[in-house]
Each structure stands twice: as structure tokens, then as C-alpha cells.
Amino acid sequence: MGRPLRVERAPYVYHVTTRGNSGDRLYVDSSDYERWLTIFGDVAELLGWRAHAYCLMPNHSHLLVNAPAGTLAAGMHRLSWRYALETNRRYDRSDHLHGRRYWASCVDSKEYHRRAGLYIHRNPRSSGMVQHPISYRWSSLPAVAGRAPRPWWLDETAILSPFARAETPGTTYLQVVNRADTPPDRRAVLLATLLSRGTAGIREALDADFTISDIAGALGIHRTTVHRRLRETL
């Protein structure tokens, strides 16, 4: 059986995650990070994408992106394929660079968008890479906060919209980012958000590495009921 198609729906904003194969690094030095950003710019120009937030960690990446209808799968394929091809050439390797297919969740509410942006921008601190998120170079936070040049393809409007009345929205947003990290149960919150979308959300939860048991427990049903719901949509 082929893999299920990624669900694309309005407003066509997605939280996308990619990981290195078996936890291996995706980016070794600054030229790797810069090359990914350049390739993303090419994809954005070709397909009309705009990033709302991003964070490139050594072995995985987070992207909050507006991808017009019908472009997410093609764009992610182009982005991942070209980056992997150039990286393998650079390091004279032939193994798969990426692990499982990218994970994507449709960001369909302002609250989900807010939490996704904060999660992405806090990721370097949550992972123990830095003490202050603003000091992490390979994140959109410095540009969103007005501390670094903004790439043409980065649209911070949605991230900063809750702070539009502040004298300096970017600084106010940075203060929010600097507060305590999202609670340890953030995956439980994510799971609840996904499952609120019905059977399509169950499939997205599986793509996000939740288990059938996780899903059954969150819904208060037996695992066989989860399997039955999935089969009914095939």
C-alpha cells in the first residue's frame, strides 16, 4: 500500500519538521545552514512560499510556512532533494540524508499558530543549545525581533500580529519568547489539537510519531476502534 497523501487545506499554513537519518546531523557547519536557506529562497520564489518562522537545528529543522494550495509536497520534495544532493556531494557520501518523510501539520487557528511560532523560536534553548533564543543564529527569531536583516521570503506579520499595538512589536514578542518554555506536556497539547480534526487528524498524529495507543488513550477508546476508523477511510 502506498503512503497516504499529505492533507493540504486552507489557510495553507503548515508546521513542517524534517529530521536527519537515524538522528544524524543535517548541518555540519555554517555553509550547510546558509545553503539550506538559499535553496529555501529558490523554492519560495518558484512556488510563492513565505516562511513565518524557522529554526535549523543540527539534526532537524522546523518550518512554519505559508505554501499555496497544491505546493507543499512538491516544494518539500524539491527542497529536501536538492539539499540532500548537494550535501552528499560535498561530504562524498551516498546514504539517505533525511530519515522519515517530512512531517507536516496544518496550522488552522491563531492559537495553534502562536504556539507553533513560540515552540520553533524556543527550540534552541529547549534543546540546550543556547541560554537565550535570540543568540541562536540559524533561527528566524533575530530577524522577527528586528535584530538581524530579514530575508525577503520571511513574513513575520502573523507572528507579530498579537503585538501590533506595542511600540516595538518585535521586542515585545522577544520578551514572550524569553519566558519559560512551553509546558512539558506540549506533545499532549499537539495530540489533542490534531485529534480535534477527526480521522484526518488521526493520520496526522501517526505521521507525527504518536502511537495507536497514544491516540486511543487521548480519545478514550480502544485501539481496535482507532484501527477501524482508519480502515473506514481507505
C-alpha positions in Angstrom: 0.0 0.0 0.0 1.3 3.4 -0.9 1.9 6.1 1.7 -1.1 8.3 2.5 -1.2 11.7 0.8 -0.4 14.8 2.9 -3.5 16.7 3.7 -3.4 20.3 2.4 -6.2 22.7 3.3 -6.8 26.4 3.9 -5.3 28.6 5.2 -2.3 26.6 3.8 0.0 27.4 6.6 1.9 24.4 8.0 4.3 23.4 10.7 6.8 21.2 8.9 9.6 19.2 10.5 12.4 17.2 8.9 15.0 15.0 10.7 18.3 13.5 9.9 18.5 9.8 9.1 18.9 7.9 12.4 19.4 11.2 14.2 22.4 12.1 12.1 23.3 15.7 11.5 21.7 17.6 8.7 24.0 20.6 9.0 27.7 20.4 9.9 28.9 23.9 9.5 27.7 27.4 8.7 27.9 26.8 4.9 25.4 24.0 5.2 22.9 26.2 7.1 23.4 29.0 4.6 23.0 26.6 1.7 19.6 25.4 3.0 18.4 29.0 3.4 19.5 29.7 -0.2 17.7 26.7 -1.5 14.6 27.6 0.5 14.7 31.0 -1.1 14.7 29.4 -4.5 11.7 27.3 -3.7 9.9 30.2 -2.2 10.4 32.3 -5.3 9.3 29.4 -7.6 6.2 28.4 -5.6 5.2 31.6 -3.9 6.1 30.3 -0.4 6.5 32.6 2.6 8.1 31.5 5.9 6.5 32.7 9.1 9.2 31.2 11.3 12.0 28.6 11.0 14.8 27.1 13.1 17.5 24.9 11.8 18.9 22.6 14.5 21.9 20.3 13.9 19.9 17.2 13.2 16.4 18.5 12.5 14.6 21.6 11.3 11.3 23.4 12.0 9.5 25.5 9.4 6.2 27.5 9.8 5.3 28.2 6.2 2.6 29.5 4.0 2.5 27.2 1.0 -0.2 28.0 -1.6 -2.7 25.2 -2.4 -1.1 22.2 -4.0 2.5 23.2 -3.5 3.5 21.7 -0.1 4.5 18.2 -1.3 6.3 19.5 -4.5 8.1 22.2 -2.6 9.3 19.9 0.2 10.4 17.3 -2.3 12.4 20.0 -4.2 13.9 21.5 -1.0 14.9 18.2 0.6 16.1 16.5 -2.6 18.3 19.4 -3.7 19.8 19.9 -0.2 20.5 16.2 0.2 22.0 16.0 -3.2 24.4 18.9 -2.6 25.2 17.8 0.9 26.1 14.2 -0.2 28.3 15.6 -3.0 30.1 17.9 -0.5 30.8 15.2 2.0 31.3 12.4 -0.6 28.5 10.2 0.9 25.7 8.2 -0.6 23.4 7.3 2.3 20.0 8.9 2.8 20.4 12.3 4.5 16.9 12.6 5.8 15.1 10.0 7.9 11.3 9.5 7.5 9.4 11.7 5.2 8.8 15.2 6.4 6.1 15.7 9.0 3.5 18.5 8.4 0.5 19.7 10.3 -2.0 22.3 9.0 -2.0 25.4 11.3 -5.6 26.3 11.2 -6.1 28.6 14.1 -4.5 31.7 15.5 -3.8 29.9 18.8 -2.1 27.0 17.1 0.0 29.5 15.0 1.0 31.3 18.2 2.1 28.1 19.9 3.9 26.8 16.9 5.9 30.0 16.5 6.9 30.1 20.1 7.8 26.4 20.0 10.0 26.9 17.0 11.8 30.0 18.3 12.3 28.4 21.8 13.7 25.2 20.3 17.4 26.1 20.6 17.0 26.8 24.4 14.7 23.8 24.9 17.4 21.6 23.3 20.2 23.1 25.5 22.0 24.7 22.6 21.8 28.2 24.0 20.7 30.1 27.1 19.0 32.9 25.2 17.0 32.0 22.0 17.9 35.3 20.3 21.6 34.3 20.3 20.9 31.3 18.1 22.0 32.3 14.6 20.0 29.7 12.5 16.6 30.8 13.6 14.2 33.4 12.2 13.9 35.0 15.7 16.7 37.6 15.3 15.0 38.9 12.1 11.5 38.7 13.6 12.7 40.7 16.6 14.4 43.3 14.4 17.9 42.3 15.5 19.1 41.0 12.1 18.3 41.5 8.4 15.1 39.9 7.3 15.2 37.6 4.2 12.7 38.7 1.5 10.8 35.4 1.9 10.3 35.8 5.7 6.9 37.3 6.5 6.7 38.0 10.3 3.3 39.7 10.1 1.3 36.7 11.5 3.9 36.1 14.3 3.8 39.7 15.4 0.1 40.5 14.8 -0.9 39.8 18.5 1.6 42.6 19.5 0.7 45.1 16.7 -0.3 47.8 19.2 3.0 47.6 21.0 5.5 50.4 20.4 8.0 47.8 19.2 6.2 44.5 18.3 9.4 42.6 17.7 10.8 43.5 21.1 7.6 42.6 22.8 7.4 39.2 21.1 11.0 38.5 22.1 10.0 39.1 25.7 7.3 36.5 25.4 9.8 34.0 23.8 12.2 34.6 26.7 9.6 33.5 29.2 9.5 29.9 30.5 9.3 27.2 27.8 6.0 25.7 26.8 4.9 23.1 29.4 6.4 19.6 29.3 3.1 18.2 28.1 3.2 20.2 24.8 3.0 16.9 22.8 -0.2 16.1 24.6 -1.5 19.6 23.6 -0.4 18.9 20.0 -2.0 15.5 20.0 -5.3 17.0 21.3 -5.2 19.6 18.6 -4.6 17.0 15.8 -7.4 14.7 17.1 -9.9 17.6 17.1 -9.8 17.2 13.3 -11.4 13.8 13.1 -9.9 10.9 11.1 -7.6 13.2 9.2 -6.2 14.3 12.5 -5.6 10.7 13.5 -3.5 10.2 10.3 -1.6 13.4 11.0 -0.9 12.2 14.6 0.6 8.9 13.3 2.8 11.0 10.9 3.9 12.9 14.0 5.1 9.7 15.6 2.2 9.2 18.0 1.3 5.6 18.5 -2.1 3.9 18.2 -2.1 3.6 22.0 -1.4 7.3 22.4 -4.3 8.1 20.2 -6.6 5.6 21.8 -5.8 6.9 25.3 -6.4 10.5 24.2 -9.7 9.7 22.7 -10.8 7.3 25.5 -11.4 4.5 23.1 -9.9 1.0 22.4 -7.1 0.6 19.9 -9.2 -1.6 17.7 -11.6 1.4 17.3 -8.8 3.6 16.1 -7.8 0.9 13.6 -11.4 0.6 12.4 -11.8 4.4 11.9 -8.7 4.4 9.8 -9.9 1.5 7.7 -13.2 3.1 7.1 -11.5 6.0 5.2 -9.3 3.8 2.9 
